[in-house]
Amino acid sequence: MIEEPTSGRARQLPVFHCPYCGDEELTPHEDGWRCGACLRAFSVRLIATGVQE
Ligand SMILES: [Zn+2]
């Protein structure tokens, strides 16, 4: 078990489901991912972190 540093910077986690069709067949595509089921390419962007109203 490796302790990961808690610097407050979230790791870039891979996407597991296509946000459009829900398929799991995703492959890296340029800056984002490509869904093998619906052939959409999309990127995941972090807008904010730790935001509280
Ligand atoms: Zn899809």
mmCIF file of the protein (N, C-alpha, C, O) and its ligand, coordinates in Angstrom:
data_MODEL
# 
_entry.id   MODEL 
# 
loop_
_entity.id 
_entity.type 
_entity.pdbx_number_of_molecules 
1 polymer     1 
2 non-polymer 1 
# 
_entity_poly.entity_id                      1 
_entity_poly.type                           'polypeptide(L)' 
_entity_poly.nstd_linkage                   no 
_entity_poly.nstd_monomer                   no 
_entity_poly.pdbx_seq_one_letter_code       MIEEPTSGRARQLPVFHCPYCGDEELTPHEDGWRCGACLRAFSVRLIATGVQE 
_entity_poly.pdbx_seq_one_letter_code_can   MIEEPTSGRARQLPVFHCPYCGDEELTPHEDGWRCGACLRAFSVRLIATGVQE 
_entity_poly.pdbx_strand_id                 A 
# 
loop_
_entity_poly_seq.entity_id 
_entity_poly_seq.num 
_entity_poly_seq.mon_id 
_entity_poly_seq.hetero 
1 1  MET n 
1 2  ILE n 
1 3  GLU n 
1 4  GLU n 
1 5  PRO n 
1 6  THR n 
1 7  SER n 
1 8  GLY n 
1 9  ARG n 
1 10 ALA n 
1 11 ARG n 
1 12 GLN n 
1 13 LEU n 
1 14 PRO n 
1 15 VAL n 
1 16 PHE n 
1 17 HIS n 
1 18 CYS n 
1 19 PRO n 
1 20 TYR n 
1 21 CYS n 
1 22 GLY n 
1 23 ASP n 
1 24 GLU n 
1 25 GLU n 
1 26 LEU n 
1 27 THR n 
1 28 PRO n 
1 29 HIS n 
1 30 GLU n 
1 31 ASP n 
1 32 GLY n 
1 33 TRP n 
1 34 ARG n 
1 35 CYS n 
1 36 GLY n 
1 37 ALA n 
1 38 CYS n 
1 39 LEU n 
1 40 ARG n 
1 41 ALA n 
1 42 PHE n 
1 43 SER n 
1 44 VAL n 
1 45 ARG n 
1 46 LEU n 
1 47 ILE n 
1 48 ALA n 
1 49 THR n 
1 50 GLY n 
1 51 VAL n 
1 52 GLN n 
1 53 GLU n 
# 
loop_
_struct_asym.id 
_struct_asym.entity_id 
A 1 
B 2 
# 
loop_
_chem_comp.id 
_chem_comp.type 
_chem_comp.mon_nstd_flag 
ALA 'L-peptide linking' y 
ARG 'L-peptide linking' y 
ASP 'L-peptide linking' y 
CYS 'L-peptide linking' y 
GLN 'L-peptide linking' y 
GLU 'L-peptide linking' y 
GLY 'peptide linking'   y 
HIS 'L-peptide linking' y 
ILE 'L-peptide linking' y 
LEU 'L-peptide linking' y 
MET 'L-peptide linking' y 
PHE 'L-peptide linking' y 
PRO 'L-peptide linking' y 
SER 'L-peptide linking' y 
THR 'L-peptide linking' y 
TRP 'L-peptide linking' y 
TYR 'L-peptide linking' y 
VAL 'L-peptide linking' y 
ZN  non-polymer         . 
# 
_pdbx_entity_nonpoly.entity_id   2 
_pdbx_entity_nonpoly.name        ? 
_pdbx_entity_nonpoly.comp_id     ZN 
# 
_pdbx_nonpoly_scheme.asym_id         B 
_pdbx_nonpoly_scheme.entity_id       2 
_pdbx_nonpoly_scheme.mon_id          ZN 
_pdbx_nonpoly_scheme.ndb_seq_num     1 
_pdbx_nonpoly_scheme.pdb_seq_num     101 
_pdbx_nonpoly_scheme.auth_seq_num    101 
_pdbx_nonpoly_scheme.pdb_mon_id      ZN 
_pdbx_nonpoly_scheme.auth_mon_id     ZN 
_pdbx_nonpoly_scheme.pdb_strand_id   A 
_pdbx_nonpoly_scheme.pdb_ins_code    . 
# 
loop_
_atom_site.group_PDB 
_atom_site.id 
_atom_site.type_symbol 
_atom_site.label_atom_id 
_atom_site.label_alt_id 
_atom_site.label_comp_id 
_atom_site.label_asym_id 
_atom_site.label_entity_id 
_atom_site.label_seq_id 
_atom_site.pdbx_PDB_ins_code 
_atom_site.Cartn_x 
_atom_site.Cartn_y 
_atom_site.Cartn_z 
_atom_site.occupancy 
_atom_site.B_iso_or_equiv 
_atom_site.pdbx_formal_charge 
_atom_site.auth_seq_id 
_atom_site.auth_comp_id 
_atom_site.auth_asym_id 
_atom_site.auth_atom_id 
_atom_site.pdbx_PDB_model_num 
ATOM   1   N  N  . MET A 1 1  ? 0.856   -1.197 0.000   1.00 0.00 ? 1   MET A N  1 
ATOM   2   C  CA . MET A 1 1  ? 0.000   0.000  0.000   1.00 0.00 ? 1   MET A CA 1 
ATOM   3   C  C  . MET A 1 1  ? 0.886   1.238  0.000   1.00 0.00 ? 1   MET A C  1 
ATOM   4   O  O  . MET A 1 1  ? 1.654   1.467  0.934   1.00 0.00 ? 1   MET A O  1 
ATOM   5   N  N  . ILE A 1 2  ? 0.773   2.005  -1.021  1.00 0.00 ? 2   ILE A N  1 
ATOM   6   C  CA . ILE A 1 2  ? 1.606   3.202  -1.158  1.00 0.00 ? 2   ILE A CA 1 
ATOM   7   C  C  . ILE A 1 2  ? 0.795   4.430  -0.756  1.00 0.00 ? 2   ILE A C  1 
ATOM   8   O  O  . ILE A 1 2  ? -0.283  4.686  -1.294  1.00 0.00 ? 2   ILE A O  1 
ATOM   9   N  N  . GLU A 1 3  ? 1.318   5.159  0.169   1.00 0.00 ? 3   GLU A N  1 
ATOM   10  C  CA . GLU A 1 3  ? 0.650   6.394  0.578   1.00 0.00 ? 3   GLU A CA 1 
ATOM   11  C  C  . GLU A 1 3  ? 0.862   7.454  -0.493  1.00 0.00 ? 3   GLU A C  1 
ATOM   12  O  O  . GLU A 1 3  ? 1.993   7.728  -0.893  1.00 0.00 ? 3   GLU A O  1 
ATOM   13  N  N  . GLU A 1 4  ? -0.218  8.040  -0.948  1.00 0.00 ? 4   GLU A N  1 
ATOM   14  C  CA . GLU A 1 4  ? -0.079  9.080  -1.950  1.00 0.00 ? 4   GLU A CA 1 
ATOM   15  C  C  . GLU A 1 4  ? -0.077  10.437 -1.273  1.00 0.00 ? 4   GLU A C  1 
ATOM   16  O  O  . GLU A 1 4  ? -0.826  10.667 -0.323  1.00 0.00 ? 4   GLU A O  1 
ATOM   17  N  N  . PRO A 1 5  ? 0.749   11.317 -1.752  1.00 0.00 ? 5   PRO A N  1 
ATOM   18  C  CA . PRO A 1 5  ? 0.796   12.652 -1.148  1.00 0.00 ? 5   PRO A CA 1 
ATOM   19  C  C  . PRO A 1 5  ? -0.522  13.391 -1.310  1.00 0.00 ? 5   PRO A C  1 
ATOM   20  O  O  . PRO A 1 5  ? -1.119  13.399 -2.387  1.00 0.00 ? 5   PRO A O  1 
ATOM   21  N  N  . THR A 1 6  ? -0.953  13.992 -0.258  1.00 0.00 ? 6   THR A N  1 
ATOM   22  C  CA . THR A 1 6  ? -2.213  14.740 -0.301  1.00 0.00 ? 6   THR A CA 1 
ATOM   23  C  C  . THR A 1 6  ? -1.898  16.220 -0.456  1.00 0.00 ? 6   THR A C  1 
ATOM   24  O  O  . THR A 1 6  ? -1.999  17.006 0.486   1.00 0.00 ? 6   THR A O  1 
ATOM   25  N  N  . SER A 1 7  ? -1.522  16.562 -1.654  1.00 0.00 ? 7   SER A N  1 
ATOM   26  C  CA . SER A 1 7  ? -1.156  17.944 -1.928  1.00 0.00 ? 7   SER A CA 1 
ATOM   27  C  C  . SER A 1 7  ? -2.371  18.777 -2.305  1.00 0.00 ? 7   SER A C  1 
ATOM   28  O  O  . SER A 1 7  ? -2.257  19.981 -2.533  1.00 0.00 ? 7   SER A O  1 
ATOM   29  N  N  . GLY A 1 8  ? -3.516  18.147 -2.370  1.00 0.00 ? 8   GLY A N  1 
ATOM   30  C  CA . GLY A 1 8  ? -4.716  18.866 -2.765  1.00 0.00 ? 8   GLY A CA 1 
ATOM   31  C  C  . GLY A 1 8  ? -4.934  18.867 -4.252  1.00 0.00 ? 8   GLY A C  1 
ATOM   32  O  O  . GLY A 1 8  ? -5.962  19.349 -4.728  1.00 0.00 ? 8   GLY A O  1 
ATOM   33  N  N  . ARG A 1 9  ? -3.978  18.331 -5.004  1.00 0.00 ? 9   ARG A N  1 
ATOM   34  C  CA . ARG A 1 9  ? -4.119  18.276 -6.450  1.00 0.00 ? 9   ARG A CA 1 
ATOM   35  C  C  . ARG A 1 9  ? -4.707  16.926 -6.818  1.00 0.00 ? 9   ARG A C  1 
ATOM   36  O  O  . ARG A 1 9  ? -4.113  15.876 -6.571  1.00 0.00 ? 9   ARG A O  1 
ATOM   37  N  N  . ALA A 1 10 ? -5.848  16.978 -7.394  1.00 0.00 ? 10  ALA A N  1 
ATOM   38  C  CA . ALA A 1 10 ? -6.515  15.722 -7.742  1.00 0.00 ? 10  ALA A CA 1 
ATOM   39  C  C  . ALA A 1 10 ? -5.806  15.072 -8.913  1.00 0.00 ? 10  ALA A C  1 
ATOM   40  O  O  . ALA A 1 10 ? -5.352  15.743 -9.839  1.00 0.00 ? 10  ALA A O  1 
ATOM   41  N  N  . ARG A 1 11 ? -5.721  13.767 -8.853  1.00 0.00 ? 11  ARG A N  1 
ATOM   42  C  CA . ARG A 1 11 ? -5.130  13.053 -9.967  1.00 0.00 ? 11  ARG A CA 1 
ATOM   43  C  C  . ARG A 1 11 ? -6.095  13.020 -11.132 1.00 0.00 ? 11  ARG A C  1 
ATOM   44  O  O  . ARG A 1 11 ? -7.313  13.063 -10.964 1.00 0.00 ? 11  ARG A O  1 
ATOM   45  N  N  . GLN A 1 12 ? -5.515  12.943 -12.320 1.00 0.00 ? 12  GLN A N  1 
ATOM   46  C  CA . GLN A 1 12 ? -6.332  12.808 -13.516 1.00 0.00 ? 12  GLN A CA 1 
ATOM   47  C  C  . GLN A 1 12 ? -6.757  11.359 -13.622 1.00 0.00 ? 12  GLN A C  1 
ATOM   48  O  O  . GLN A 1 12 ? -5.945  10.487 -13.930 1.00 0.00 ? 12  GLN A O  1 
ATOM   49  N  N  . LEU A 1 13 ? -7.993  11.111 -13.374 1.00 0.00 ? 13  LEU A N  1 
ATOM   50  C  CA . LEU A 1 13 ? -8.485  9.749  -13.421 1.00 0.00 ? 13  LEU A CA 1 
ATOM   51  C  C  . LEU A 1 13 ? -9.070  9.454  -14.792 1.00 0.00 ? 13  LEU A C  1 
ATOM   52  O  O  . LEU A 1 13 ? -9.669  10.328 -15.418 1.00 0.00 ? 13  LEU A O  1 
ATOM   53  N  N  . PRO A 1 14 ? -8.901  8.252  -15.247 1.00 0.00 ? 14  PRO A N  1 
ATOM   54  C  CA . PRO A 1 14 ? -9.486  7.899  -16.545 1.00 0.00 ? 14  PRO A CA 1 
ATOM   55  C  C  . PRO A 1 14 ? -11.001 7.865  -16.474 1.00 0.00 ? 14  PRO A C  1 
ATOM   56  O  O  . PRO A 1 14 ? -11.599 7.656  -15.419 1.00 0.00 ? 14  PRO A O  1 
ATOM   57  N  N  . VAL A 1 15 ? -11.585 8.075  -17.614 1.00 0.00 ? 15  VAL A N  1 
ATOM   58  C  CA . VAL A 1 15 ? -13.034 8.014  -17.709 1.00 0.00 ? 15  VAL A CA 1 
ATOM   59  C  C  . VAL A 1 15 ? -13.431 6.570  -17.969 1.00 0.00 ? 15  VAL A C  1 
ATOM   60  O  O  . VAL A 1 15 ? -12.811 5.886  -18.784 1.00 0.00 ? 15  VAL A O  1 
ATOM   61  N  N  . PHE A 1 16 ? -14.444 6.117  -17.290 1.00 0.00 ? 16  PHE A N  1 
ATOM   62  C  CA . PHE A 1 16 ? -14.820 4.721  -17.420 1.00 0.00 ? 16  PHE A CA 1 
ATOM   63  C  C  . PHE A 1 16 ? -16.089 4.524  -18.230 1.00 0.00 ? 16  PHE A C  1 
ATOM   64  O  O  . PHE A 1 16 ? -16.355 3.424  -18.713 1.00 0.00 ? 16  PHE A O  1 
ATOM   65  N  N  . HIS A 1 17 ? -16.863 5.568  -18.379 1.00 0.00 ? 17  HIS A N  1 
ATOM   66  C  CA . HIS A 1 17 ? -18.102 5.427  -19.123 1.00 0.00 ? 17  HIS A CA 1 
ATOM   67  C  C  . HIS A 1 17 ? -18.251 6.609  -20.065 1.00 0.00 ? 17  HIS A C  1 
ATOM   68  O  O  . HIS A 1 17 ? -17.937 7.747  -19.717 1.00 0.00 ? 17  HIS A O  1 
ATOM   69  N  N  . CYS A 1 18 ? -18.730 6.322  -21.250 1.00 0.00 ? 18  CYS A N  1 
ATOM   70  C  CA . CYS A 1 18 ? -19.025 7.395  -22.181 1.00 0.00 ? 18  CYS A CA 1 
ATOM   71  C  C  . CYS A 1 18 ? -20.185 8.211  -21.629 1.00 0.00 ? 18  CYS A C  1 
ATOM   72  O  O  . CYS A 1 18 ? -21.221 7.644  -21.282 1.00 0.00 ? 18  CYS A O  1 
ATOM   73  N  N  . PRO A 1 19 ? -20.035 9.533  -21.539 1.00 0.00 ? 19  PRO A N  1 
ATOM   74  C  CA . PRO A 1 19 ? -21.117 10.346 -20.988 1.00 0.00 ? 19  PRO A CA 1 
ATOM   75  C  C  . PRO A 1 19 ? -22.311 10.453 -21.935 1.00 0.00 ? 19  PRO A C  1 
ATOM   76  O  O  . PRO A 1 19 ? -23.360 10.982 -21.568 1.00 0.00 ? 19  PRO A O  1 
ATOM   77  N  N  . TYR A 1 20 ? -22.145 9.953  -23.135 1.00 0.00 ? 20  TYR A N  1 
ATOM   78  C  CA . TYR A 1 20 ? -23.239 10.090 -24.115 1.00 0.00 ? 20  TYR A CA 1 
ATOM   79  C  C  . TYR A 1 20 ? -24.040 8.812  -24.266 1.00 0.00 ? 20  TYR A C  1 
ATOM   80  O  O  . TYR A 1 20 ? -25.267 8.847  -24.352 1.00 0.00 ? 20  TYR A O  1 
ATOM   81  N  N  . CYS A 1 21 ? -23.350 7.690  -24.297 1.00 0.00 ? 21  CYS A N  1 
ATOM   82  C  CA . CYS A 1 21 ? -24.083 6.437  -24.478 1.00 0.00 ? 21  CYS A CA 1 
ATOM   83  C  C  . CYS A 1 21 ? -23.822 5.454  -23.350 1.00 0.00 ? 21  CYS A C  1 
ATOM   84  O  O  . CYS A 1 21 ? -24.484 4.420  -23.263 1.00 0.00 ? 21  CYS A O  1 
ATOM   85  N  N  . GLY A 1 22 ? -22.864 5.764  -22.485 1.00 0.00 ? 22  GLY A N  1 
ATOM   86  C  CA . GLY A 1 22 ? -22.628 4.917  -21.325 1.00 0.00 ? 22  GLY A CA 1 
ATOM   87  C  C  . GLY A 1 22 ? -21.745 3.720  -21.604 1.00 0.00 ? 22  GLY A C  1 
ATOM   88  O  O  . GLY A 1 22 ? -21.531 2.892  -20.719 1.00 0.00 ? 22  GLY A O  1 
ATOM   89  N  N  . ASP A 1 23 ? -21.230 3.613  -22.811 1.00 0.00 ? 23  ASP A N  1 
ATOM   90  C  CA . ASP A 1 23 ? -20.390 2.481  -23.137 1.00 0.00 ? 23  ASP A CA 1 
ATOM   91  C  C  . ASP A 1 23 ? -19.034 2.596  -22.442 1.00 0.00 ? 23  ASP A C  1 
ATOM   92  O  O  . ASP A 1 23 ? -18.593 3.691  -22.094 1.00 0.00 ? 23  ASP A O  1 
ATOM   93  N  N  . GLU A 1 24 ? -18.392 1.469  -22.249 1.00 0.00 ? 24  GLU A N  1 
ATOM   94  C  CA . GLU A 1 24 ? -17.114 1.475  -21.531 1.00 0.00 ? 24  GLU A CA 1 
ATOM   95  C  C  . GLU A 1 24 ? -15.929 1.320  -22.460 1.00 0.00 ? 24  GLU A C  1 
ATOM   96  O  O  . GLU A 1 24 ? -14.788 1.250  -22.004 1.00 0.00 ? 24  GLU A O  1 
ATOM   97  N  N  . GLU A 1 25 ? -16.184 1.267  -23.748 1.00 0.00 ? 25  GLU A N  1 
ATOM   98  C  CA . GLU A 1 25 ? -15.092 1.061  -24.692 1.00 0.00 ? 25  GLU A CA 1 
ATOM   99  C  C  . GLU A 1 25 ? -14.474 2.397  -25.081 1.00 0.00 ? 25  GLU A C  1 
ATOM   100 O  O  . GLU A 1 25 ? -14.730 2.928  -26.162 1.00 0.00 ? 25  GLU A O  1 
ATOM   101 N  N  . LEU A 1 26 ? -13.658 2.927  -24.182 1.00 0.00 ? 26  LEU A N  1 
ATOM   102 C  CA . LEU A 1 26 ? -13.060 4.230  -24.412 1.00 0.00 ? 26  LEU A CA 1 
ATOM   103 C  C  . LEU A 1 26 ? -11.575 4.088  -24.678 1.00 0.00 ? 26  LEU A C  1 
ATOM   104 O  O  . LEU A 1 26 ? -10.876 3.334  -24.000 1.00 0.00 ? 26  LEU A O  1 
ATOM   105 N  N  . THR A 1 27 ? -11.108 4.815  -25.664 1.00 0.00 ? 27  THR A N  1 
ATOM   106 C  CA . THR A 1 27 ? -9.687  4.812  -25.964 1.00 0.00 ? 27  THR A CA 1 
ATOM   107 C  C  . THR A 1 27 ? -9.206  6.255  -25.993 1.00 0.00 ? 27  THR A C  1 
ATOM   108 O  O  . THR A 1 27 ? -9.953  7.151  -26.385 1.00 0.00 ? 27  THR A O  1 
ATOM   109 N  N  . PRO A 1 28 ? -7.959  6.485  -25.580 1.00 0.00 ? 28  PRO A N  1 
ATOM   110 C  CA . PRO A 1 28 ? -7.427  7.853  -25.598 1.00 0.00 ? 28  PRO A CA 1 
ATOM   111 C  C  . PRO A 1 28 ? -7.464  8.434  -27.004 1.00 0.00 ? 28  PRO A C  1 
ATOM   112 O  O  . PRO A 1 28 ? -7.144  7.758  -27.981 1.00 0.00 ? 28  PRO A O  1 
ATOM   113 N  N  . HIS A 1 29 ? -7.854  9.676  -27.085 1.00 0.00 ? 29  HIS A N  1 
ATOM   114 C  CA . HIS A 1 29 ? -7.955  10.343 -28.382 1.00 0.00 ? 29  HIS A CA 1 
ATOM   115 C  C  . HIS A 1 29 ? -7.548  11.792 -28.205 1.00 0.00 ? 29  HIS A C  1 
ATOM   116 O  O  . HIS A 1 29 ? -8.257  12.585 -27.585 1.00 0.00 ? 29  HIS A O  1 
ATOM   117 N  N  . GLU A 1 30 ? -6.385  12.123 -28.763 1.00 0.00 ? 30  GLU A N  1 
ATOM   118 C  CA . GLU A 1 30 ? -5.867  13.478 -28.643 1.00 0.00 ? 30  GLU A CA 1 
ATOM   119 C  C  . GLU A 1 30 ? -5.914  13.938 -27.188 1.00 0.00 ? 30  GLU A C  1 
ATOM   120 O  O  . GLU A 1 30 ? -5.260  13.334 -26.339 1.00 0.00 ? 30  GLU A O  1 
ATOM   121 N  N  . ASP A 1 31 ? -6.666  14.983 -26.882 1.00 0.00 ? 31  ASP A N  1 
ATOM   122 C  CA . ASP A 1 31 ? -6.702  15.483 -25.504 1.00 0.00 ? 31  ASP A CA 1 
ATOM   123 C  C  . ASP A 1 31 ? -7.787  14.829 -24.678 1.00 0.00 ? 31  ASP A C  1 
ATOM   124 O  O  . ASP A 1 31 ? -7.989  15.202 -23.522 1.00 0.00 ? 31  ASP A O  1 
ATOM   125 N  N  . GLY A 1 32 ? -8.474  13.881 -25.231 1.00 0.00 ? 32  GLY A N  1 
ATOM   126 C  CA . GLY A 1 32 ? -9.590  13.310 -24.489 1.00 0.00 ? 32  GLY A CA 1 
ATOM   127 C  C  . GLY A 1 32 ? -9.750  11.824 -24.754 1.00 0.00 ? 32  GLY A C  1 
ATOM   128 O  O  . GLY A 1 32 ? -8.785  11.059 -24.751 1.00 0.00 ? 32  GLY A O  1 
ATOM   129 N  N  . TRP A 1 33 ? -10.975 11.448 -24.980 1.00 0.00 ? 33  TRP A N  1 
ATOM   130 C  CA . TRP A 1 33 ? -11.294 10.038 -25.145 1.00 0.00 ? 33  TRP A CA 1 
ATOM   131 C  C  . TRP A 1 33 ? -12.210 9.861  -26.341 1.00 0.00 ? 33  TRP A C  1 
ATOM   132 O  O  . TRP A 1 33 ? -12.931 10.771 -26.750 1.00 0.00 ? 33  TRP A O  1 
ATOM   133 N  N  . ARG A 1 34 ? -12.155 8.659  -26.884 1.00 0.00 ? 34  ARG A N  1 
ATOM   134 C  CA . ARG A 1 34 ? -13.044 8.341  -27.979 1.00 0.00 ? 34  ARG A CA 1 
ATOM   135 C  C  . ARG A 1 34 ? -13.849 7.112  -27.591 1.00 0.00 ? 34  ARG A C  1 
ATOM   136 O  O  . ARG A 1 34 ? -13.308 6.119  -27.106 1.00 0.00 ? 34  ARG A O  1 
ATOM   137 N  N  . CYS A 1 35 ? -15.126 7.199  -27.811 1.00 0.00 ? 35  CYS A N  1 
ATOM   138 C  CA . CYS A 1 35 ? -16.003 6.090  -27.485 1.00 0.00 ? 35  CYS A CA 1 
ATOM   139 C  C  . CYS A 1 35 ? -16.095 5.171  -28.694 1.00 0.00 ? 35  CYS A C  1 
ATOM   140 O  O  . CYS A 1 35 ? -16.392 5.612  -29.805 1.00 0.00 ? 35  CYS A O  1 
ATOM   141 N  N  . GLY A 1 36 ? -15.840 3.898  -28.465 1.00 0.00 ? 36  GLY A N  1 
ATOM   142 C  CA . GLY A 1 36 ? -15.878 2.948  -29.569 1.00 0.00 ? 36  GLY A CA 1 
ATOM   143 C  C  . GLY A 1 36 ? -17.277 2.562  -29.975 1.00 0.00 ? 36  GLY A C  1 
ATOM   144 O  O  . GLY A 1 36 ? -17.474 1.971  -31.037 1.00 0.00 ? 36  GLY A O  1 
ATOM   145 N  N  . ALA A 1 37 ? -18.254 2.885  -29.150 1.00 0.00 ? 37  ALA A N  1 
ATOM   146 C  CA . ALA A 1 37 ? -19.633 2.500  -29.437 1.00 0.00 ? 37  ALA A CA 1 
ATOM   147 C  C  . ALA A 1 37 ? -20.349 3.556  -30.268 1.00 0.00 ? 37  ALA A C  1 
ATOM   148 O  O  . ALA A 1 37 ? -20.953 3.241  -31.293 1.00 0.00 ? 37  ALA A O  1 
ATOM   149 N  N  . CYS A 1 38 ? -20.280 4.816  -29.822 1.00 0.00 ? 38  CYS A N  1 
ATOM   150 C  CA . CYS A 1 38 ? -20.990 5.869  -30.541 1.00 0.00 ? 38  CYS A CA 1 
ATOM   151 C  C  . CYS A 1 38 ? -20.023 6.753  -31.331 1.00 0.00 ? 38  CYS A C  1 
ATOM   152 O  O  . CYS A 1 38 ? -20.439 7.694  -32.006 1.00 0.00 ? 38  CYS A O  1 
ATOM   153 N  N  . LEU A 1 39 ? -18.730 6.437  -31.237 1.00 0.00 ? 39  LEU A N  1 
ATOM   154 C  CA . LEU A 1 39 ? -17.693 7.117  -32.021 1.00 0.00 ? 39  LEU A CA 1 
ATOM   155 C  C  . LEU A 1 39 ? -17.608 8.603  -31.711 1.00 0.00 ? 39  LEU A C  1 
ATOM   156 O  O  . LEU A 1 39 ? -17.144 9.386  -32.540 1.00 0.00 ? 39  LEU A O  1 
ATOM   157 N  N  . ARG A 1 40 ? -18.051 8.993  -30.527 1.00 0.00 ? 40  ARG A N  1 
ATOM   158 C  CA . ARG A 1 40 ? -17.890 10.386 -30.129 1.00 0.00 ? 40  ARG A CA 1 
ATOM   159 C  C  . ARG A 1 40 ? -16.519 10.550 -29.479 1.00 0.00 ? 40  ARG A C  1 
ATOM   160 O  O  . ARG A 1 40 ? -16.055 9.674  -28.749 1.00 0.00 ? 40  ARG A O  1 
ATOM   161 N  N  . ALA A 1 41 ? -15.887 11.673 -29.752 1.00 0.00 ? 41  ALA A N  1 
ATOM   162 C  CA . ALA A 1 41 ? -14.650 12.016 -29.063 1.00 0.00 ? 41  ALA A CA 1 
ATOM   163 C  C  . ALA A 1 41 ? -14.937 13.192 -28.157 1.00 0.00 ? 41  ALA A C  1 
ATOM   164 O  O  . ALA A 1 41 ? -15.579 14.161 -28.561 1.00 0.00 ? 41  ALA A O  1 
ATOM   165 N  N  . PHE A 1 42 ? -14.461 13.099 -26.942 1.00 0.00 ? 42  PHE A N  1 
ATOM   166 C  CA . PHE A 1 42 ? -14.774 14.155 -25.991 1.00 0.00 ? 42  PHE A CA 1 
ATOM   167 C  C  . PHE A 1 42 ? -13.602 14.319 -25.046 1.00 0.00 ? 42  PHE A C  1 
ATOM   168 O  O  . PHE A 1 42 ? -12.738 13.447 -24.951 1.00 0.00 ? 42  PHE A O  1 
ATOM   169 N  N  . SER A 1 43 ? -13.579 15.424 -24.358 1.00 0.00 ? 43  SER A N  1 
ATOM   170 C  CA . SER A 1 43 ? -12.542 15.659 -23.370 1.00 0.00 ? 43  SER A CA 1 
ATOM   171 C  C  . SER A 1 43 ? -13.202 15.905 -22.024 1.00 0.00 ? 43  SER A C  1 
ATOM   172 O  O  . SER A 1 43 ? -14.350 16.340 -21.933 1.00 0.00 ? 43  SER A O  1 
ATOM   173 N  N  . VAL A 1 44 ? -12.448 15.616 -20.999 1.00 0.00 ? 44  VAL A N  1 
ATOM   174 C  CA . VAL A 1 44 ? -12.939 15.834 -19.656 1.00 0.00 ? 44  VAL A CA 1 
ATOM   175 C  C  . VAL A 1 44 ? -12.198 17.024 -19.075 1.00 0.00 ? 44  VAL A C  1 
ATOM   176 O  O  . VAL A 1 44 ? -10.968 17.053 -19.066 1.00 0.00 ? 44  VAL A O  1 
ATOM   177 N  N  . ARG A 1 45 ? -12.936 17.994 -18.595 1.00 0.00 ? 45  ARG A N  1 
ATOM   178 C  CA . ARG A 1 45 ? -12.322 19.215 -18.112 1.00 0.00 ? 45  ARG A CA 1 
ATOM   179 C  C  . ARG A 1 45 ? -12.737 19.454 -16.663 1.00 0.00 ? 45  ARG A C  1 
ATOM   180 O  O  . ARG A 1 45 ? -13.916 19.415 -16.311 1.00 0.00 ? 45  ARG A O  1 
ATOM   181 N  N  . LEU A 1 46 ? -11.743 19.699 -15.854 1.00 0.00 ? 46  LEU A N  1 
ATOM   182 C  CA . LEU A 1 46 ? -12.045 20.047 -14.465 1.00 0.00 ? 46  LEU A CA 1 
ATOM   183 C  C  . LEU A 1 46 ? -12.346 21.537 -14.382 1.00 0.00 ? 46  LEU A C  1 
ATOM   184 O  O  . LEU A 1 46 ? -11.506 22.369 -14.724 1.00 0.00 ? 46  LEU A O  1 
ATOM   185 N  N  . ILE A 1 47 ? -13.519 21.860 -13.936 1.00 0.00 ? 47  ILE A N  1 
ATOM   186 C  CA . ILE A 1 47 ? -13.926 23.270 -13.891 1.00 0.00 ? 47  ILE A CA 1 
ATOM   187 C  C  . ILE A 1 47 ? -13.464 23.911 -12.591 1.00 0.00 ? 47  ILE A C  1 
ATOM   188 O  O  . ILE A 1 47 ? -12.940 25.025 -12.595 1.00 0.00 ? 47  ILE A O  1 
ATOM   189 N  N  . ALA A 1 48 ? -13.655 23.222 -11.500 1.00 0.00 ? 48  ALA A N  1 
ATOM   190 C  CA . ALA A 1 48 ? -13.256 23.774 -10.218 1.00 0.00 ? 48  ALA A CA 1 
ATOM   191 C  C  . ALA A 1 48 ? -13.100 22.633 -9.236  1.00 0.00 ? 48  ALA A C  1 
ATOM   192 O  O  . ALA A 1 48 ? -13.591 21.525 -9.456  1.00 0.00 ? 48  ALA A O  1 
ATOM   193 N  N  . THR A 1 49 ? -12.413 22.922 -8.161  1.00 0.00 ? 49  THR A N  1 
ATOM   194 C  CA . THR A 1 49 ? -12.282 21.929 -7.118  1.00 0.00 ? 49  THR A CA 1 
ATOM   195 C  C  . THR A 1 49 ? -12.402 22.605 -5.753  1.00 0.00 ? 49  THR A C  1 
ATOM   196 O  O  . THR A 1 49 ? -11.887 23.702 -5.534  1.00 0.00 ? 49  THR A O  1 
ATOM   197 N  N  . GLY A 1 50 ? -13.074 21.939 -4.871  1.00 0.00 ? 50  GLY A N  1 
ATOM   198 C  CA . GLY A 1 50 ? -13.216 22.478 -3.534  1.00 0.00 ? 50  GLY A CA 1 
ATOM   199 C  C  . GLY A 1 50 ? -14.100 23.703 -3.457  1.00 0.00 ? 50  GLY A C  1 
ATOM   200 O  O  . GLY A 1 50 ? -13.980 24.512 -2.537  1.00 0.00 ? 50  GLY A O  1 
ATOM   201 N  N  . VAL A 1 51 ? -14.993 23.836 -4.430  1.00 0.00 ? 51  VAL A N  1 
ATOM   202 C  CA . VAL A 1 51 ? -15.856 25.001 -4.447  1.00 0.00 ? 51  VAL A CA 1 
ATOM   203 C  C  . VAL A 1 51 ? -17.012 24.814 -3.463  1.00 0.00 ? 51  VAL A C  1 
ATOM   204 O  O  . VAL A 1 51 ? -17.684 23.783 -3.447  1.00 0.00 ? 51  VAL A O  1 
ATOM   205 N  N  . GLN A 1 52 ? -17.210 25.808 -2.675  1.00 0.00 ? 52  GLN A N  1 
ATOM   206 C  CA . GLN A 1 52 ? -18.339 25.765 -1.748  1.00 0.00 ? 52  GLN A CA 1 
ATOM   207 C  C  . GLN A 1 52 ? -19.172 27.016 -1.905  1.00 0.00 ? 52  GLN A C  1 
ATOM   208 O  O  . GLN A 1 52 ? -18.660 28.124 -2.064  1.00 0.00 ? 52  GLN A O  1 
ATOM   209 N  N  . GLU A 1 53 ? -20.456 26.806 -1.855  1.00 0.00 ? 53  GLU A N  1 
ATOM   210 C  CA . GLU A 1 53 ? -21.357 27.957 -2.009  1.00 0.00 ? 53  GLU A CA 1 
ATOM   211 C  C  . GLU A 1 53 ? -21.283 28.868 -0.801  1.00 0.00 ? 53  GLU A C  1 
ATOM   212 O  O  . GLU A 1 53 ? -21.972 29.887 -0.753  1.00 0.00 ? 53  GLU A O  1 
HETATM 213 ZN ZN . ZN  B 2 .  ? -20.489 6.572  -26.455 1.00 0.00 2 101 ZN  A ZN 1 
# 
